Each structure stands twice: as C-alpha cells, then as structure tokens.
C-alpha cells in the first residue's frame, strides 16, 4: 500500500515529468526499502495490538494507540526520506 505522499509524487511526476529516470538498481533499492519498512510497520502494529489487549484502562489504551500512531508516522517518514535519497542518487 502506498502512502499519500507517494501517490501525490506519482501524480506530480505524471503531470510534469522531470529528473532522470530510475535505473534498475535504484528501483530494486526502492523496493527493498518499501519491503523493509512494511515489515517494521506491521511489526509495530502487531505489538500495539498485543499491548491493547493488556490495557487496564481507557486512558492506557489511548496512550498505546497514540504511541503506535506516532511510531508508524515516524517509520513512514523515515522510509520516505530514504526513498528520496535513492531517487536523488545518494545512499539510502
């Protein structure tokens, strides 16, 4: 599943193609980054689900959910930064 950022970037690229085309190695590296971060995000969501089951109160449940959302946002931002670096020709 693609993030809103990735979808917007794809639309933007279709409307105004600029920059160099990605090579096979860059495409492979982008796919690896996606796979790695999909796994990290899935792992975080599973952990949060286990924590939710053990929550003793409503406030504890809200705290767990907020922390999980923030962790997922952080991982998505990290993933997008690494993908941008690859697109710009730098190391991920």
C-alpha positions in Angstrom: 0.0 0.0 0.0 1.4 3.4 -1.0 1.4 6.4 1.3 -0.4 9.6 0.4 3.0 11.2 -0.2 4.0 8.5 -2.7 0.7 8.8 -4.6 1.0 12.6 -4.7 4.6 12.3 -6.0 3.4 9.9 -8.7 0.7 12.2 -9.9 3.1 15.1 -9.9 5.6 13.2 -11.9 2.9 12.2 -14.5 1.8 15.8 -14.8 5.3 17.3 -15.0 8.0 14.7 -15.8 11.3 15.9 -14.6 14.5 14.4 -13.3 16.3 11.4 -14.5 14.6 8.0 -14.9 15.3 5.5 -12.3 17.7 2.6 -13.1 17.1 -1.0 -12.3 19.4 -0.8 -9.3 17.5 2.2 -7.9 14.2 0.5 -8.5 15.4 -2.6 -6.7 16.7 -0.5 -3.8 13.4 1.4 -3.5 11.5 -1.9 -3.4 13.8 -3.2 -0.7 13.2 -0.1 1.3 9.4 -0.5 0.9 9.6 -4.1 2.0 11.8 -3.4 5.0 9.5 -0.6 6.2 6.3 -2.5 5.5 7.7 -5.2 7.8 8.7 -2.7 10.5 5.2 -1.1 10.4 3.4 -4.4 10.5 5.6 -5.4 13.5 4.7 -2.2 15.3 1.0 -2.7 14.6 1.1 -6.2 16.0 2.9 -5.1 19.1 0.3 -2.3 19.6 -2.5 -4.9 19.2 -0.9 -7.0 21.9 -0.5 -4.0 24.2 -4.2 -3.0 23.6 -5.3 -6.5 24.8 -3.4 -6.0 28.0 -4.5 -2.4 28.6 -6.1 -1.9 32.0 -7.9 1.3 31.5 -9.3 3.6 28.7 -6.5 6.2 29.3 -3.8 3.5 28.9 -5.5 2.3 25.7 -5.5 5.8 24.3 -1.8 6.2 25.2 -0.9 2.9 23.5 -2.8 3.9 20.3 -1.2 7.4 20.2 2.3 5.9 20.7 1.6 3.4 17.9 0.3 6.0 15.5 3.4 8.2 16.2 5.7 5.2 15.7 4.1 4.4 12.3 4.3 8.0 11.2 7.9 8.1 12.2 8.7 4.9 10.2 6.8 6.2 7.2 8.7 9.5 7.3 12.0 7.6 7.6 11.1 5.4 4.7 10.2 8.3 2.5 13.4 10.1 3.4 15.4 7.0 2.4 13.5 6.6 -0.9 14.0 10.3 -1.7 17.7 9.9 -1.1 17.8 6.9 -3.6 15.8 9.0 -6.1 18.4 11.8 -5.8 21.2 9.4 -6.4 22.5 9.2 -2.8 22.8 6.3 -0.4 19.7 5.1 1.4 
